[in-house]
Amino acid sequence: MSSHHIVRDDQEPAVLIDTLDDTQFPLLYSLLEWSPIVIASEQSYEKLLSLDIKIDVIFYKKNKDNISENMTRQNEFFKLVHYNDQLLETVLKWLSGQKHFALNFITDQLEAEHHKLLKGQNHINTLVIFVNSFKYILNTVSPYEKWIPKGVELIVDDTVEATENLVSKVNGKYSVEKDGVIKVFHQGKLIIGEKLNVVYDR
């Protein structure tokens, strides 16, 4: 088959799965609802195959032949892309080259490199990172405003100047005081993580 098989609506964010556990299945399936480009890592592709999820691209460092052999089970076109350094940054550059400018990234840890890319990357327009039931986004214009139910936990970085409708906890964590709009006033760019319910909030 030709490579046109992986063409999708450019407005639908691609999904990159680096690691995946059972608790993230509801999130994953909600992100796949509109048939985005699905990108897997060496760590995740076999799990996705076992769930009968169509994989479009696999980024790998080694074991190309093993991956190709295992992927024959899918029996559809897929692309293999080799990388040497950081997975997320490599994928962002690849997406930009494909003229695709939004990504949802599922992983198990918000590493320093992820934090740096979330705040500073300019390869694509929108990057959202999902880590351990939290959704991390970048907000560039103060204040950040959103209607959130009472009790939802938030994690924010150290650029916060003031908040409304939030109760401060420890280590940059807050909880929503009552149902309603929360505001976070900040300097420069703000990374904010929101704890998700089982049902993914698009």
C-alpha positions as MATLAB code, in Angstrom:
seq = 'MSSHHIVRDDQEPAVLIDTLDDTQFPLLYSLLEWSPIVIASEQSYEKLLSLDIKIDVIFYKKNKDNISENMTRQNEFFKLVHYNDQLLETVLKWLSGQKHFALNFITDQLEAEHHKLLKGQNHINTLVIFVNSFKYILNTVSPYEKWIPKGVELIVDDTVEATENLVSKVNGKYSVEKDGVIKVFHQGKLIIGEKLNVVYDR';
ca = [
       0.000    0.000    0.000;
       1.079    3.585   -0.493;
       1.844    6.009    2.306;
      -1.394    7.920    1.734;
      -2.983    5.338    4.017;
      -1.912    7.287    7.114;
      -3.250   10.660    5.977;
      -5.715   12.072    8.502;
      -7.559   15.320    9.131;
      -4.806   17.737   10.133;
      -7.070   19.210   12.799;
      -7.248   15.959   14.779;
      -4.254   15.606   17.121;
      -1.986   12.652   16.492;
      -1.571   10.277   19.450;
       1.863    9.133   20.641;
       1.871    6.225   23.099;
       5.183    5.665   24.866;
       3.946    3.618   27.821;
       0.463    2.303   28.533;
      -1.145    0.573   31.491;
      -4.669   -0.693   32.062;
      -5.801    2.460   33.873;
      -5.134    4.519   30.730;
      -7.391    2.490   28.409;
     -10.444    4.810   28.770;
      -8.224    7.803   27.977;
      -6.647    6.062   24.998;
      -9.941    4.989   23.468;
     -11.399    8.484   23.850;
      -8.355    9.972   22.100;
      -8.743    7.442   19.282;
     -12.416    8.271   18.752;
     -11.821   10.362   15.623;
      -9.202    8.070   14.030;
      -6.058   10.134   14.537;
      -2.593    9.123   13.396;
      -1.428    6.549   15.979;
       2.280    6.617   16.816;
       3.832    3.901   18.982;
       7.206    3.400   20.611;
       9.144    0.150   20.935;
       7.728   -0.099   24.451;
       4.078    0.235   23.490;
       3.498   -1.252   20.042;
       2.979   -4.867   21.176;
       0.422   -3.759   23.767;
      -1.433   -1.780   21.104;
      -1.363   -4.783   18.769;
      -2.868   -6.957   21.508;
      -5.698   -4.410   21.829;
      -6.261   -4.554   18.053;
      -5.434   -0.862   17.696;
      -4.266    0.180   14.235;
      -0.721    1.589   14.403;
       0.401    4.031   11.728;
       3.987    4.764   12.776;
       6.512    3.135   15.117;
       9.562    5.041   16.334;
      12.391    2.690   17.238;
      16.049    2.697   18.269;
      16.802   -0.960   17.532;
      15.151   -4.326   16.766;
      13.754   -3.151   13.442;
      13.493   -6.696   12.072;
      11.679   -7.986   15.164;
       9.225   -5.107   15.020;
       8.566   -5.672   11.314;
       7.963   -9.378   11.918;
       5.592   -8.762   14.824;
       3.745   -6.104   12.864;
       2.833   -8.569   10.107;
      -0.091   -9.442   12.385;
      -1.577   -6.029   11.665;
      -1.552   -6.753    7.936;
      -1.902   -3.078    7.034;
       0.467   -0.318    6.028;
       2.656    1.115    8.787;
       5.814    3.215    8.841;
       9.021    2.629   10.801;
      11.060    5.687   11.822;
      14.474    5.333   13.459;
      15.638    7.774   16.126;
      18.734    8.141   18.304;
      17.913   10.724   20.933;
      14.707   11.933   22.606;
      11.518   10.209   21.476;
       9.151   13.141   22.016;
      11.321   15.752   20.318;
      11.945   13.428   17.359;
       8.209   12.842   16.952;
       7.485   16.581   17.154;
       9.989   17.266   14.369;
       8.554   14.420   12.286;
       4.991   15.706   12.712;
       6.062   19.192   11.672;
       7.602   17.734    8.537;
       4.304   15.964    7.854;
       2.433   19.300    8.241;
       0.632   17.925   11.278;
       0.586   20.367   14.164;
      -1.084   18.788   17.211;
      -0.125   15.863   19.450;
      -1.517   14.035   22.470;
       1.307   12.181   24.242;
       0.670    9.322   26.706;
       3.521    8.339   29.023;
       4.125    7.304   32.637;
       6.393   10.115   33.827;
       6.727   13.840   33.173;
      10.468   13.985   32.613;
      12.556   17.156   32.567;
      12.852   16.889   28.784;
       9.055   16.669   28.433;
       8.627   19.733   30.650;
      11.184   21.632   28.586;
       9.501   20.702   25.298;
       6.014   21.488   26.599;
       7.152   24.998   27.493;
       9.625   25.701   24.700;
       9.017   23.589   21.581;
       8.004   25.359   18.377;
       7.669   22.388   16.040;
       3.878   22.085   16.354;
       1.038   24.286   17.602;
      -0.482   22.113   20.327;
       1.161   19.568   22.636;
      -0.779   17.861   25.439;
       0.905   15.343   27.744;
      -1.016   12.728   29.746;
       0.824   11.289   32.764;
      -0.670    9.150   35.536;
      -4.239   10.510   35.266;
      -3.051   14.118   34.801;
      -3.396   16.172   31.628;
      -0.601   18.746   31.190;
      -0.956   21.746   28.899;
       0.843   25.018   28.259;
      -0.942   28.316   28.872;
       0.686   31.414   27.399;
      -1.751   34.218   28.283;
      -2.488   35.079   31.925;
      -4.806   34.287   33.559;
      -5.578   30.649   32.832;
      -9.356   30.279   33.206;
     -11.522   27.171   33.151;
     -14.730   25.862   34.734;
     -13.763   22.892   36.921;
     -15.773   20.887   39.492;
     -15.039   21.136   43.211;
     -12.194   18.990   44.515;
     -10.334   18.448   41.248;
      -6.580   18.495   41.803;
      -4.264   20.741   39.778;
      -0.487   20.887   39.506;
       1.125   24.136   38.361;
       4.717   25.249   37.932;
       6.471   28.041   39.787;
       5.393   31.007   37.660;
       2.106   31.452   39.575;
       1.423   34.914   40.996;
      -2.134   34.472   42.315;
      -5.146   32.170   42.036;
      -8.922   32.325   42.400;
     -11.179   29.470   43.557;
      -8.180   27.277   44.370;
      -6.868   25.985   47.701;
      -3.091   25.689   47.876;
      -1.715   22.348   49.036;
       1.974   21.407   48.738;
       4.622   21.276   46.006;
       2.647   23.272   43.456;
      -0.564   21.302   44.015;
      -3.968   22.939   44.354;
      -7.554   21.752   44.669;
     -10.669   23.471   43.348;
     -12.571   25.117   46.208;
     -16.071   25.017   44.664;
     -17.738   24.250   41.344;
     -16.976   27.119   39.014;
     -14.330   29.015   37.102;
     -10.784   28.873   38.422;
      -8.163   31.461   37.539;
      -4.392   31.178   37.666;
      -2.435   34.408   37.204;
       1.127   33.872   36.076;
       4.236   35.376   34.512;
       5.314   34.147   31.098;
       4.371   30.606   30.169;
       2.530   28.325   32.595;
       2.426   24.524   32.605;
      -0.708   23.290   34.322;
      -1.741   19.720   35.044;
      -5.359   18.784   35.697;
      -6.383   15.472   37.231;
      -8.813   13.756   34.902;
     -11.946   11.843   35.679;
     -12.381    8.390   34.164;
     -14.158   10.027   31.246;
     -11.657   12.094   29.286;
     -12.472   15.800   29.131;
     -11.841   16.823   25.508;
];
